[in-house]
Amino acid sequence: MKFAVMVVFKVLEDKIAEFSQALNWHSENTWGESGSIKFIIYVDEVDPSIFYLYELYENRGEFEKHTKTDYISVFSAKAQPLLREPAQVFRGVPLVPNPKSEKGKI
């Protein structure tokens, strides 16, 4: 079953560019993972210091592999001092087995 992670990052206003660079670096590494389906970064349209991250994996096991990579540790170390508060992390599975989002693809 697919496994999703959503993260909200609230970044210090003078650190937005630095955080954005670190998050983009992290996304490039994550895209190389075989179990990674999506890694989408959004910026809040009202407050550009708030970033939303949506990650989708083939299953929870693929996400667990992701959490053990060296580059996630590097990203976390870079990101922590740039945040106003701890990141909010949400994890979940699809409500229905085969949701018809994105024309039948999830």
TORKE-609906 format. One record per residue (C-alpha): residue in one letter; chain; z, y, x. Coordinates in Angstrom, 3 decimals, padded with zeros to 6 digits. Layout:
% residues N
+------+------+----------+----------+----------+
| code | unit |       up |    north |     east |
+------+------+----------+----------+----------+
|    A |    A |        Z |        Y |        X |
...
+------+------+----------+----------+----------+
END
This chain:
% residues 106
+------+------+----------+----------+----------+
| code | unit |       up |    north |     east |
+------+------+----------+----------+----------+
|    M |    A |  000.000 |  000.000 |  000.000 |
|    K |    A | -000.878 |  003.471 |  001.253 |
|    F |    A |  002.020 |  005.541 |  002.604 |
|    A |    A |  002.185 |  009.349 |  002.528 |
|    V |    A |  004.282 |  011.898 |  004.371 |
|    M |    A |  004.532 |  015.552 |  003.421 |
|    V |    A |  006.301 |  018.034 |  005.672 |
|    V |    A |  007.185 |  021.702 |  005.175 |
|    F |    A |  007.642 |  023.747 |  008.348 |
|    K |    A |  009.138 |  027.261 |  008.192 |
|    V |    A |  008.212 |  028.907 |  011.471 |
|    L |    A |  009.744 |  031.924 |  013.180 |
|    E |    A |  007.348 |  034.806 |  012.524 |
|    D |    A |  006.788 |  035.594 |  016.197 |
|    K |    A |  006.052 |  031.910 |  016.944 |
|    I |    A |  003.287 |  031.218 |  014.381 |
|    A |    A |  000.449 |  031.060 |  016.934 |
|    E |    A |  002.433 |  028.815 |  019.278 |
|    F |    A |  003.430 |  026.481 |  016.441 |
|    S |    A | -000.119 |  026.362 |  015.081 |
|    Q |    A | -001.431 |  025.353 |  018.495 |
|    A |    A |  001.189 |  022.593 |  018.821 |
|    L |    A |  000.490 |  021.257 |  015.325 |
|    N |    A | -003.267 |  021.214 |  015.923 |
|    W |    A | -002.677 |  019.322 |  019.185 |
|    H |    A | -000.538 |  016.829 |  017.280 |
|    S |    A | -003.252 |  016.384 |  014.628 |
|    E |    A | -005.884 |  015.600 |  017.265 |
|    N |    A | -003.686 |  012.832 |  018.648 |
|    T |    A | -002.856 |  011.443 |  015.220 |
|    W |    A | -006.538 |  011.247 |  014.233 |
|    G |    A | -006.963 |  008.713 |  017.041 |
|    E |    A | -004.647 |  006.254 |  015.307 |
|    S |    A | -006.380 |  003.404 |  013.489 |
|    G |    A | -003.963 |  003.538 |  010.528 |
|    S |    A | -004.233 |  007.300 |  009.979 |
|    I |    A | -006.357 |  008.165 |  006.942 |
|    K |    A | -005.572 |  011.869 |  006.487 |
|    F |    A | -003.829 |  014.584 |  008.437 |
|    I |    A | -004.244 |  017.891 |  006.628 |
|    I |    A | -002.560 |  021.135 |  007.624 |
|    Y |    A | -002.149 |  023.934 |  005.089 |
|    V |    A | -000.787 |  027.441 |  005.577 |
|    D |    A |  000.986 |  029.128 |  002.667 |
|    E |    A | -001.273 |  031.775 |  001.129 |
|    V |    A |  001.601 |  034.235 |  000.654 |
|    D |    A |  003.758 |  033.533 |  003.720 |
|    P |    A |  001.721 |  032.539 |  006.805 |
|    S |    A |  004.873 |  031.356 |  008.564 |
|    I |    A |  005.098 |  028.358 |  006.203 |
|    F |    A |  002.997 |  025.305 |  007.042 |
|    Y |    A |  002.483 |  022.247 |  004.859 |
|    L |    A |  001.443 |  018.967 |  006.412 |
|    Y |    A |  000.040 |  016.025 |  004.472 |
|    E |    A | -000.395 |  012.699 |  006.259 |
|    L |    A | -001.704 |  009.482 |  004.716 |
|    Y |    A | -001.515 |  006.078 |  006.392 |
|    E |    A | -002.905 |  002.649 |  005.515 |
|    N |    A |  000.685 |  001.438 |  005.001 |
|    R |    A |  004.276 |  002.117 |  006.021 |
|    G |    A |  003.884 | -000.034 |  009.149 |
|    E |    A |  001.095 |  002.234 |  010.424 |
|    F |    A |  003.331 |  005.253 |  009.833 |
|    E |    A |  006.156 |  003.544 |  011.734 |
|    K |    A |  003.776 |  002.989 |  014.679 |
|    H |    A |  002.946 |  006.701 |  014.524 |
|    T |    A |  006.626 |  007.653 |  014.773 |
|    K |    A |  006.931 |  005.708 |  018.040 |
|    T |    A |  004.074 |  007.461 |  019.865 |
|    D |    A |  004.782 |  009.632 |  022.900 |
|    Y |    A |  002.928 |  012.600 |  021.458 |
|    I |    A |  005.107 |  012.800 |  018.351 |
|    S |    A |  008.118 |  013.189 |  020.653 |
|    V |    A |  006.298 |  015.895 |  022.603 |
|    F |    A |  005.318 |  017.700 |  019.393 |
|    S |    A |  008.864 |  017.500 |  018.012 |
|    A |    A |  010.302 |  018.949 |  021.219 |
|    K |    A |  007.767 |  021.804 |  021.151 |
|    A |    A |  008.179 |  022.506 |  017.435 |
|    Q |    A |  011.981 |  022.460 |  017.049 |
|    P |    A |  012.698 |  025.794 |  018.786 |
|    L |    A |  009.868 |  027.481 |  016.850 |
|    L |    A |  011.335 |  026.739 |  013.399 |
|    R |    A |  013.591 |  028.972 |  011.274 |
|    E |    A |  015.223 |  025.886 |  009.770 |
|    P |    A |  014.830 |  022.117 |  009.981 |
|    A |    A |  011.570 |  020.777 |  008.586 |
|    Q |    A |  011.668 |  019.254 |  005.098 |
|    V |    A |  010.155 |  015.761 |  005.089 |
|    F |    A |  009.065 |  013.842 |  002.000 |
|    R |    A |  007.838 |  010.248 |  002.126 |
|    G |    A |  006.281 |  008.180 | -000.630 |
|    V |    A |  003.823 |  005.658 | -001.959 |
|    P |    A |  001.205 |  006.130 | -004.695 |
|    L |    A |  002.544 |  006.099 | -008.241 |
|    V |    A | -000.262 |  003.751 | -009.229 |
|    P |    A | -001.914 |  001.187 | -006.922 |
|    N |    A | -005.419 |  002.704 | -007.035 |
|    P |    A | -005.194 |  006.393 | -007.940 |
|    K |    A | -008.542 |  008.024 | -008.602 |
|    S |    A | -008.002 |  011.060 | -006.462 |
|    E |    A | -010.924 |  012.333 | -004.400 |
|    K |    A | -013.509 |  010.365 | -006.362 |
|    G |    A | -011.654 |  007.066 | -006.047 |
|    K |    A | -010.618 |  007.453 | -002.417 |
|    I |    A | -007.066 |  007.994 | -001.338 |
+------+------+----------+----------+----------+
END
